[in-house]
């Protein structure tokens, strides 16, 4: 299983160039069952906010509903365990809170590959990051 960062969904919904095409192909692999994906419920907030602010609330509702109903994509709760692990990652690694929530969620669920444009994940020896090479 791969952890899918919010920017993959955002580019998939909004970008008409290479990034968007690549992100849509990653999401199609999950939807078709060639891979399994997971993400945090925080992703919902980030995707909705970005699409709402870039286009419209209706487009944000449509995009997040597609995400929530995507086959082979699992959403994980942000609970007390995730927040304590997040706090530790912020303290020890200097991550921003949202990045730390994503990493904590992934690691707690045994996921060590993140699909993300965010190169902050490269500084974590526990995580492998996949992204389009442009």
N, C-alpha and C positions, 0 to 999 in steps of 0.2 A: 504494500500500500504506500502511496505517496501523499504527502501533505500538500494541499493546494492553497497557496497564499491568495489573498484577496485580489492582488493585482492581475492574476491570471484571468479571473472572472471579469474584472473591469476592462482590461484590454480586449478580451473576447467579445464583450458587449459594445465597446465604443470605438475601438481602433480599426480602421479600414486598411491599414498597411501590413507590413510583415509581422509586427508584434501581435496584432489582432489575429491574423491568420494562424500563426504558430500556437497562440493560446487556444483558439477554437479547436485546433487539431488535438491538443492535449486533452481538452474537455471531451471531445468526441471519443477518444480512446477509452475514457472512463465510462461515458454513457453507453458505449457499445460493449463494455465488459472486458475489453482487452487489458485494462488495468483497473485497480480499485483506488479510490481517492478518499481522503478525509480532510476535514477542515474544522475550524472552531466556529461556534455561533457568532463570535466577534466578526467573522468574515461577512456575515449577513449585514451587519451594521455598516461596515466599511464600503461594501459594494453598493448598498442602497444609497448611502450618503453621497458617494461620488457620482453615481448615475443621476440621482435626483438633481444635484447641483450642476451637472453638465448638460442634462437634457430636460427631463420632466419627471414628476412623481409617477405618472402612468408608466413610463419606460422603466423606472426603478422597480415598480411593483411587478411588472412583467418579467424583468430580468431576475429578480430575486425569487419569484415563484418558480421559474425554470430551474434555478439552482436547487431550491428546496425539494423539487420533485425529480431531480436527476437520478437515474438509476446508477447504482454502484458508487455513489458518493455519500459518505457518512458524515454527519455533523456531531461534534463532541461538545459537551457542556463546558462552560467556564465555571468551575466550582472551587471550593476552598482549597483542594489539593493543587489545582492549576495556579491559583493566585499565590499560594505560598512558594511554589516552584518559580513562578514569575518573579516574585520578590527576590528570591535567591539569585536568579539570573541577572536581574538588574544590579543587584549589589556586587556580584562577583565579576560579571562580564561587561557591565555598563550598557546593556541593551536598552533601547527605548521600550516603554511599557507595552505597546501593541506588538512589537516584534517578540518581546519576551513571552507574551501570552500565546502567540502562535507557536513558538518553539516549545514552551512548556506543555502545551496541549499535545503537540506531536510526540514528544518524548515520553510523556506519561502513557500514551497509547502505543508505544513501541514503533513509532514511525521516525526514521532517521534520514529520509530524503524529502526535501522541500522543493516544490516547483515554484520559483519566485524570481522576479527581476531584482529584488532587494539583495544587494551584495553584502549587507550587514551579516547575513547568515554565513558568509564565507569565513568569518572569524571564529566560528564555533566548530571545534574539532568533532563534536558529536553529530553534526549535521552535514549532509551532502546536498549541494544546491544544483538544480538543473534549470537552465535557461537557454533561450535562443542565442546563438552566437551570430551577432549582426556585424 
